[in-house]
Every structure is written in C-alpha cells, then in structure tokens.
C-alpha cells in the first residue's frame, strides 16, 4: 500500500503569479487615481484664478461708484487685460507708467484668449458704475488653462454687470 501515498497533499498559500497579478492591478488603479488627482489640482488653480478675476472686476466697479476720483480727476476704476496678466488701474484709461497700477500675474499654465474689450480694457463710470465705451460684441474675455484646455468666459454688459460666466 505504499503506492497510495501518491495522493498529493493540499497546499495552502498563494503563488508567485497571483502576487504579480494583484500588484499589476493595484498599480493600474493607483496610476488612474494619480492622474485624476493631478487634474483636480490644475482645475482648482483655474477656478481660483477665475474667481479672483471676477472679484477684482467687481471691486474695481465698486471703487468707481464709491465717489473716489482718479489721479486725472475723472473716471476711476478699470481693468486692463494682457495675455498672461491683468492690471487694476485708477485713471480714465490704462497707462503702463502709472505707479498706482496693480498687476496680477497669472500662473504659467493660464492665459487670456479672445480679449474682445476695446483697447483690452474695461473702465467703469464714477457715477453709475457702467462700462464706459461699451460696444456689443466687444464685451468679453476668455481665461484658458493651457494644460487642461479648460476655458471660462466672462461677459460684461453695458451696465457693468457680469452677465455671462461659462
């Protein structure tokens, strides 16, 4: 009956191949979650910059209607747009040499596109807060994230109200 010992014993544990398969699946899941988290950070940067821009535009309009006069004694409060920055100014039009200008530089992956404002600027009237020199069709700007290609558009109506945000 010694030949009956050929029945194999039940082995417990896991094989090397099973370990490799589990590690592979785990690696794939981690890589997907990492890419998703990177996108969240970049989108968060875009949203923060966009919300800051809207706040700055509203602040400039509020300063204009507060009765303060600019250095030239006229209208007060405006925003000038460049490709990678915008400038808050306190004259009836943007002057790059004005020392009271406040420049906000965008992150490296953000830029303005389709700056349709006349002379790339928005100036608010002191008495009413209206968008001076408003022209239909020349009333918006697009903020673009170059990494994710997300775009957000701001449109300002003739009354200086941010009319469209998308």
DOKOLVO-978044 format. One record per residue: residue number from 1; x, y, z of N, C-alpha, C in turn. Coordinates in nm, 3 decimals, always signed. Each point is the difference from the previous one (the first is absolute). Layout:
<pts>
{NUM {X Y Z} {X Y Z} {X Y Z}};
...
</pts>
This chain:
<pts>
{1 {+0.080 -0.118 +0.000} {-0.080 +0.118 +0.000} {+0.085 +0.125 +0.000}};
{2 {+0.121 -0.020 -0.018} {+0.085 +0.117 -0.005} {-0.028 +0.084 -0.123}};
{3 {-0.053 -0.051 -0.102} {-0.030 +0.076 -0.122} {-0.116 +0.096 +0.017}};
{4 {-0.078 -0.016 +0.103} {-0.113 +0.090 +0.022} {+0.043 +0.136 +0.054}};
{5 {+0.119 +0.016 +0.037} {+0.050 +0.128 +0.049} {+0.018 +0.102 -0.113}};
{6 {-0.030 -0.037 -0.117} {+0.015 +0.090 -0.113} {-0.105 +0.111 -0.001}};
{7 {-0.101 -0.011 +0.081} {-0.102 +0.104 +0.006} {+0.067 +0.126 +0.056}};
{8 {-0.014 +0.108 -0.074} {+0.070 +0.123 +0.038} {-0.064 +0.065 +0.122}};
{9 {+0.084 +0.063 +0.076} {-0.048 +0.073 +0.116} {-0.053 +0.135 -0.048}};
{10 {-0.103 +0.049 +0.066} {-0.055 +0.131 -0.033} {+0.096 +0.108 +0.047}};
{11 {+0.043 +0.085 -0.095} {+0.094 +0.108 +0.036} {-0.079 +0.127 +0.027}};
{12 {+0.042 +0.072 +0.099} {-0.066 +0.124 +0.034} {+0.092 +0.116 -0.036}};
{13 {-0.060 +0.119 -0.023} {+0.078 +0.119 -0.033} {-0.032 +0.048 -0.141}};
{14 {+0.079 +0.096 -0.045} {-0.021 +0.057 -0.133} {+0.126 -0.018 -0.082}};
{15 {-0.020 +0.000 -0.129} {+0.114 -0.021 -0.090} {+0.062 +0.134 -0.036}};
{16 {+0.119 -0.008 -0.055} {+0.072 +0.119 -0.045} {-0.077 +0.072 -0.110}};
{17 {-0.061 -0.073 -0.091} {-0.077 +0.060 -0.110} {-0.120 +0.076 +0.056}};
{18 {-0.066 -0.052 +0.100} {-0.113 +0.071 +0.060} {+0.045 +0.132 +0.062}};
{19 {+0.115 -0.001 +0.063} {+0.054 +0.124 +0.058} {+0.028 +0.103 -0.109}};
{20 {+0.061 -0.044 -0.109} {+0.032 +0.091 -0.111} {-0.128 +0.060 -0.059}};
{21 {-0.104 -0.079 -0.018} {-0.127 +0.049 -0.055} {-0.062 +0.105 +0.093}};
{22 {+0.000 -0.025 +0.129} {-0.057 +0.095 +0.097} {+0.079 +0.131 -0.001}};
{23 {+0.132 -0.010 -0.003} {+0.084 +0.121 -0.005} {-0.026 +0.078 -0.128}};
{24 {-0.015 -0.069 -0.110} {-0.028 +0.068 -0.128} {-0.132 +0.074 +0.003}};
{25 {-0.105 -0.064 +0.049} {-0.132 +0.065 +0.009} {+0.007 +0.119 +0.094}};
{26 {+0.066 -0.016 +0.113} {+0.014 +0.109 +0.096} {+0.075 +0.119 -0.063}};
{27 {+0.105 -0.028 -0.076} {+0.078 +0.107 -0.066} {-0.085 +0.077 -0.099}};
{28 {-0.081 -0.069 -0.076} {-0.088 +0.066 -0.097} {-0.099 +0.091 +0.072}};
{29 {-0.062 -0.047 +0.108} {-0.095 +0.082 +0.077} {+0.067 +0.124 +0.059}};
{30 {+0.119 -0.015 +0.052} {+0.072 +0.114 +0.057} {+0.034 +0.102 -0.108}};
{31 {+0.040 -0.045 -0.118} {+0.035 +0.094 -0.108} {-0.122 +0.079 -0.045}};
{32 {-0.118 -0.066 -0.010} {-0.121 +0.073 -0.038} {-0.037 +0.104 +0.105}};
{33 {+0.008 -0.035 +0.125} {-0.036 +0.095 +0.105} {+0.100 +0.116 +0.004}};
{34 {+0.128 -0.026 -0.026} {+0.099 +0.107 -0.002} {-0.030 +0.100 -0.109}};
{35 {-0.032 -0.047 -0.120} {-0.033 +0.091 -0.109} {-0.125 +0.081 +0.030}};
{36 {-0.098 -0.063 +0.062} {-0.122 +0.071 +0.037} {+0.029 +0.109 +0.102}};
{37 {+0.085 -0.028 +0.097} {+0.032 +0.099 +0.102} {+0.081 +0.116 -0.057}};
{38 {+0.085 -0.027 -0.097} {+0.076 +0.108 -0.065} {-0.095 +0.095 -0.070}};
{39 {-0.099 -0.052 -0.071} {-0.097 +0.084 -0.068} {-0.078 +0.086 +0.098}};
{40 {-0.033 -0.055 +0.116} {-0.074 +0.077 +0.101} {+0.082 +0.120 +0.043}};
{41 {+0.129 -0.018 +0.021} {+0.086 +0.111 +0.039} {+0.008 +0.108 -0.105}};
{42 {+0.011 -0.039 -0.127} {+0.008 +0.097 -0.107} {-0.133 +0.073 -0.017}};
{43 {-0.109 -0.072 +0.013} {-0.132 +0.065 -0.012} {-0.024 +0.093 +0.118}};
{44 {+0.048 -0.038 +0.115} {-0.014 +0.085 +0.117} {+0.075 +0.132 -0.021}};
{45 {+0.118 -0.007 -0.058} {+0.077 +0.121 -0.031} {-0.078 +0.090 -0.096}};
{46 {-0.059 -0.060 -0.104} {-0.079 +0.077 -0.096} {-0.120 +0.066 +0.066}};
{47 {-0.071 -0.077 +0.082} {-0.119 +0.053 +0.066} {+0.036 +0.113 +0.097}};
{48 {+0.110 -0.015 +0.071} {+0.044 +0.105 +0.093} {+0.034 +0.128 -0.075}};
{49 {+0.075 -0.013 -0.108} {+0.037 +0.118 -0.080} {-0.124 +0.067 -0.059}};
{50 {-0.094 -0.080 -0.047} {-0.122 +0.052 -0.060} {-0.084 +0.075 +0.105}};
{51 {-0.016 -0.060 +0.116} {-0.077 +0.065 +0.107} {+0.068 +0.127 +0.050}};
{52 {+0.133 -0.001 +0.005} {+0.074 +0.121 +0.039} {-0.019 +0.110 -0.103}};
{53 {+0.003 -0.034 -0.127} {-0.022 +0.099 -0.106} {-0.139 +0.062 +0.012}};
{54 {-0.102 -0.082 +0.018} {-0.136 +0.053 +0.014} {-0.008 +0.093 +0.121}};
{55 {+0.061 -0.040 +0.110} {+0.001 +0.083 +0.120} {+0.071 +0.133 -0.025}};
{56 {+0.113 -0.004 -0.071} {+0.075 +0.123 -0.030} {-0.080 +0.094 -0.090}};
{57 {-0.070 -0.055 -0.098} {-0.083 +0.083 -0.089} {-0.109 +0.068 +0.082}};
{58 {-0.068 -0.076 +0.084} {-0.107 +0.057 +0.084} {+0.055 +0.104 +0.097}};
{59 {+0.120 -0.025 +0.053} {+0.063 +0.095 +0.092} {+0.032 +0.131 -0.072}};
{60 {+0.051 -0.008 -0.122} {+0.031 +0.121 -0.075} {-0.127 +0.080 -0.029}};
{61 {-0.108 -0.069 -0.030} {-0.127 +0.069 -0.024} {-0.050 +0.066 +0.129}};
{62 {+0.014 -0.070 +0.112} {-0.042 +0.057 +0.128} {+0.084 +0.122 +0.035}};
{63 {+0.129 -0.005 -0.028} {+0.086 +0.117 +0.025} {-0.042 +0.117 -0.087}};
{64 {-0.039 -0.029 -0.123} {-0.043 +0.107 -0.090} {-0.125 +0.069 +0.051}};
{65 {-0.093 -0.078 +0.052} {-0.127 +0.060 +0.046} {+0.009 +0.056 +0.142}};
{66 {+0.112 -0.019 +0.066} {+0.013 +0.050 +0.137} {+0.023 +0.151 +0.005}};
{67 {+0.020 +0.061 -0.116} {+0.021 +0.145 -0.004} {+0.145 +0.041 -0.005}};
{68 {+0.090 -0.096 +0.011} {+0.143 +0.034 -0.008} {+0.032 +0.046 -0.142}};
{69 {+0.090 +0.092 -0.008} {+0.045 +0.049 -0.130} {+0.139 -0.052 -0.027}};
{70 {+0.027 -0.024 -0.126} {+0.133 -0.043 -0.039} {+0.098 +0.116 +0.005}};
{71 {+0.125 -0.030 -0.025} {+0.102 +0.104 +0.003} {-0.024 +0.108 -0.105}};
{72 {-0.071 -0.036 -0.107} {-0.028 +0.099 -0.103} {-0.130 +0.075 +0.029}};
{73 {-0.062 -0.025 +0.118} {-0.120 +0.072 +0.040} {-0.126 -0.050 -0.065}};
{74 {+0.009 -0.101 -0.084} {-0.116 -0.048 -0.073} {-0.047 -0.135 +0.049}};
{75 {-0.036 -0.082 -0.096} {-0.053 -0.134 +0.030} {+0.102 -0.081 +0.079}};
{76 {-0.052 -0.092 +0.077} {+0.090 -0.078 +0.085} {-0.038 -0.146 -0.006}};
{77 {+0.094 -0.086 -0.019} {-0.021 -0.143 +0.009} {-0.006 -0.070 -0.133}};
{78 {+0.099 -0.082 -0.025} {+0.001 -0.076 -0.124} {+0.093 -0.119 +0.009}};
{79 {-0.013 -0.087 -0.101} {+0.083 -0.119 -0.010} {+0.054 -0.008 -0.142}};
{80 {+0.132 -0.016 -0.011} {+0.066 -0.019 -0.130} {+0.045 -0.145 -0.010}};
{81 {-0.025 -0.062 -0.115} {+0.033 -0.141 -0.018} {+0.117 -0.016 -0.096}};
{82 {+0.099 -0.078 +0.043} {+0.110 -0.043 -0.087} {-0.011 -0.152 -0.009}};
{83 {+0.086 -0.065 -0.076} {-0.014 -0.144 -0.019} {+0.021 -0.080 +0.129}};
{84 {+0.098 +0.039 +0.080} {+0.034 -0.078 +0.120} {-0.022 +0.076 +0.130}};
{85 {-0.072 +0.112 -0.005} {-0.023 +0.080 +0.120} {-0.117 +0.095 -0.023}};
{86 {-0.040 +0.065 +0.107} {-0.095 +0.110 -0.011} {+0.041 +0.107 +0.100}};
{87 {-0.037 +0.124 -0.030} {+0.043 +0.114 +0.080} {-0.122 +0.077 +0.049}};
{88 {-0.005 +0.025 +0.130} {-0.103 +0.086 +0.058} {+0.055 +0.141 +0.001}};
{89 {-0.072 +0.093 -0.061} {+0.051 +0.137 -0.011} {-0.102 +0.101 +0.048}};
{90 {+0.048 +0.124 +0.021} {-0.086 +0.103 +0.060} {-0.003 +0.129 -0.082}};
{91 {+0.001 -0.014 -0.127} {-0.013 +0.116 -0.089} {-0.115 -0.024 -0.097}};
{92 {-0.025 +0.097 -0.086} {-0.108 -0.016 -0.097} {+0.038 -0.096 -0.112}};
{93 {+0.128 -0.033 -0.009} {+0.045 -0.105 -0.091} {+0.132 -0.054 +0.053}};
{94 {+0.037 -0.116 -0.047} {+0.121 -0.067 +0.048} {+0.125 +0.074 -0.045}};
{95 {+0.090 +0.023 +0.093} {+0.131 +0.059 -0.030} {+0.106 -0.089 +0.063}};
{96 {+0.084 -0.066 -0.081} {+0.098 -0.093 +0.055} {+0.100 +0.065 +0.097}};
{97 {+0.019 +0.130 -0.010} {+0.099 +0.067 +0.085} {-0.057 +0.048 +0.133}};
{98 {-0.131 -0.018 +0.022} {-0.063 +0.046 +0.123} {+0.047 -0.086 +0.118}};
{99 {+0.063 +0.061 +0.102} {+0.051 -0.079 +0.114} {-0.111 -0.058 +0.089}};
{100 {-0.121 +0.049 -0.013} {-0.108 -0.052 +0.084} {-0.066 -0.126 -0.059}};
{101 {+0.044 -0.041 -0.119} {-0.053 -0.123 -0.060} {+0.034 -0.120 +0.088}};
{102 {-0.091 -0.096 +0.001} {+0.025 -0.125 +0.073} {-0.012 -0.114 -0.101}};
{103 {+0.110 -0.071 -0.024} {+0.004 -0.107 -0.099} {-0.020 -0.135 +0.068}};
{104 {-0.089 -0.080 -0.057} {-0.022 -0.137 +0.045} {+0.051 -0.092 -0.110}};
{105 {+0.104 -0.078 +0.031} {+0.060 -0.091 -0.098} {-0.064 -0.137 +0.015}};
{106 {-0.043 -0.056 -0.113} {-0.062 -0.132 +0.001} {+0.105 -0.109 +0.016}};
{107 {-0.043 -0.118 +0.047} {+0.089 -0.116 +0.006} {+0.049 -0.033 -0.140}};
{108 {+0.110 -0.075 -0.008} {+0.061 -0.032 -0.129} {-0.093 -0.077 -0.094}};
{109 {-0.090 -0.080 +0.055} {-0.088 -0.079 -0.087} {-0.130 +0.071 -0.035}};
{110 {-0.015 +0.126 +0.039} {-0.121 +0.078 -0.031} {+0.033 +0.115 -0.094}};
{111 {-0.097 +0.034 -0.085} {+0.016 +0.116 -0.088} {-0.137 +0.052 -0.041}};
{112 {-0.002 +0.128 -0.038} {-0.122 +0.058 -0.053} {-0.001 -0.020 -0.151}};
{113 {-0.117 -0.036 -0.052} {-0.020 -0.010 -0.143} {-0.124 +0.079 -0.035}};
{114 {-0.011 +0.038 -0.124} {-0.118 +0.071 -0.048} {-0.035 +0.119 +0.089}};
{115 {+0.097 +0.087 +0.019} {-0.025 +0.123 +0.077} {-0.071 +0.095 -0.095}};
{116 {-0.131 +0.009 +0.012} {-0.079 +0.076 -0.095} {-0.034 +0.141 +0.046}};
{117 {+0.046 +0.040 +0.117} {-0.028 +0.135 +0.048} {+0.075 +0.101 -0.085}};
{118 {-0.062 +0.115 -0.024} {+0.066 +0.108 -0.073} {+0.128 +0.040 +0.073}};
{119 {+0.110 +0.003 -0.070} {+0.133 +0.030 +0.055} {+0.039 -0.096 +0.113}};
{120 {-0.061 -0.117 +0.003} {+0.029 -0.104 +0.100} {-0.027 +0.046 +0.143}};
{121 {-0.094 +0.093 +0.016} {-0.026 +0.052 +0.134} {-0.148 +0.022 +0.025}};
{122 {-0.035 -0.004 +0.128} {-0.134 +0.031 +0.047} {+0.016 +0.117 +0.096}};
{123 {-0.073 +0.108 -0.025} {+0.004 +0.117 +0.089} {-0.143 +0.025 +0.048}};
{124 {-0.015 +0.020 +0.131} {-0.132 +0.021 +0.058} {-0.022 +0.148 +0.030}};
{125 {-0.121 +0.047 -0.026} {-0.037 +0.139 +0.025} {-0.013 +0.027 +0.149}};
{126 {+0.045 +0.117 +0.042} {+0.000 +0.036 +0.142} {-0.141 +0.011 +0.056}};
{127 {-0.090 +0.059 -0.073} {-0.133 +0.023 +0.057} {-0.091 -0.121 -0.006}};
{128 {+0.007 -0.079 -0.106} {-0.095 -0.109 -0.017} {+0.061 -0.140 +0.007}};
{129 {+0.130 -0.011 -0.017} {+0.064 -0.131 -0.004} {-0.014 -0.069 -0.134}};
{130 {-0.056 +0.073 -0.099} {-0.018 -0.060 -0.131} {+0.134 -0.022 -0.070}};
{131 {+0.000 -0.095 -0.090} {+0.116 -0.033 -0.083} {+0.010 +0.110 -0.105}};
{132 {+0.100 +0.089 +0.014} {+0.016 +0.110 -0.094} {+0.048 -0.053 -0.134}};
{133 {-0.038 +0.067 -0.104} {+0.038 -0.036 -0.137} {-0.039 -0.144 -0.033}};
{134 {-0.115 -0.043 +0.053} {-0.050 -0.135 -0.027} {-0.040 -0.013 -0.146}};
{135 {+0.039 -0.110 -0.060} {-0.042 -0.034 -0.136} {-0.042 -0.146 +0.001}};
{136 {-0.118 -0.027 -0.052} {-0.049 -0.137 -0.006} {+0.097 -0.084 -0.084}};
{137 {+0.034 -0.116 +0.047} {+0.095 -0.086 -0.070} {+0.143 +0.023 +0.045}};
{138 {+0.025 +0.112 +0.069} {+0.132 +0.030 +0.056} {-0.013 +0.006 +0.152}};
{139 {-0.049 -0.110 +0.055} {-0.040 +0.004 +0.141} {+0.036 -0.128 +0.076}};
{140 {+0.103 -0.071 -0.044} {+0.032 -0.126 +0.068} {+0.149 -0.033 -0.005}};
{141 {+0.038 -0.093 +0.086} {+0.136 -0.051 +0.004} {-0.008 -0.148 +0.040}};
{142 {+0.095 -0.080 -0.049} {+0.004 -0.143 +0.031} {+0.129 -0.029 +0.075}};
{143 {-0.013 -0.070 +0.113} {+0.115 -0.047 +0.076} {+0.017 -0.148 -0.032}};
{144 {+0.119 -0.038 -0.050} {+0.024 -0.137 -0.043} {+0.112 -0.064 +0.081}};
{145 {-0.021 -0.126 +0.039} {+0.103 -0.080 +0.061} {+0.069 -0.076 -0.113}};
{146 {+0.126 +0.028 -0.026} {+0.072 -0.061 -0.111} {+0.024 -0.149 +0.021}};
{147 {+0.003 -0.046 +0.124} {+0.026 -0.141 +0.029} {-0.124 -0.085 -0.021}};
{148 {-0.113 +0.044 +0.055} {-0.123 -0.079 -0.009} {-0.091 +0.044 -0.114}};
{149 {+0.031 +0.112 -0.064} {-0.082 +0.060 -0.107} {-0.137 +0.045 +0.049}};
{150 {-0.019 +0.013 +0.130} {-0.124 +0.056 +0.053} {-0.004 +0.149 -0.032}};
{151 {-0.119 +0.049 -0.037} {-0.017 +0.142 -0.030} {-0.119 +0.054 +0.078}};
{152 {+0.016 +0.122 +0.050} {-0.109 +0.067 +0.069} {-0.012 +0.141 -0.058}};
{153 {-0.122 +0.036 -0.034} {-0.026 +0.129 -0.064} {-0.075 +0.093 +0.095}};
{154 {+0.044 +0.126 +0.002} {-0.070 +0.104 +0.076} {-0.052 +0.103 -0.099}};
{155 {-0.127 +0.030 +0.010} {-0.062 +0.102 -0.085} {-0.060 +0.107 +0.091}};
{156 {+0.031 +0.126 -0.029} {-0.048 +0.112 +0.081} {-0.096 +0.083 -0.084}};
{157 {-0.119 +0.028 +0.053} {-0.096 +0.078 -0.077} {+0.025 +0.150 +0.017}};
{158 {-0.077 +0.082 -0.068} {+0.025 +0.145 +0.000} {-0.017 +0.064 +0.137}};
{159 {-0.072 -0.066 +0.089} {-0.020 +0.052 +0.134} {+0.111 -0.041 +0.095}};
{160 {+0.099 -0.071 -0.052} {+0.113 -0.043 +0.081} {-0.026 -0.128 +0.078}};
{161 {-0.109 -0.066 -0.031} {-0.035 -0.124 +0.069} {+0.061 -0.118 -0.074}};
{162 {+0.060 -0.091 +0.075} {+0.051 -0.121 -0.063} {-0.120 -0.084 -0.037}};
{163 {-0.023 -0.006 -0.131} {-0.123 -0.052 -0.057} {+0.007 -0.150 -0.027}};
{164 {+0.117 -0.045 -0.039} {+0.012 -0.139 -0.043} {+0.131 -0.056 +0.052}};
{165 {-0.009 -0.113 +0.064} {+0.119 -0.069 +0.047} {-0.017 -0.146 -0.038}};
{166 {+0.091 -0.050 -0.083} {-0.007 -0.143 -0.035} {+0.137 -0.052 -0.036}};
</pts>
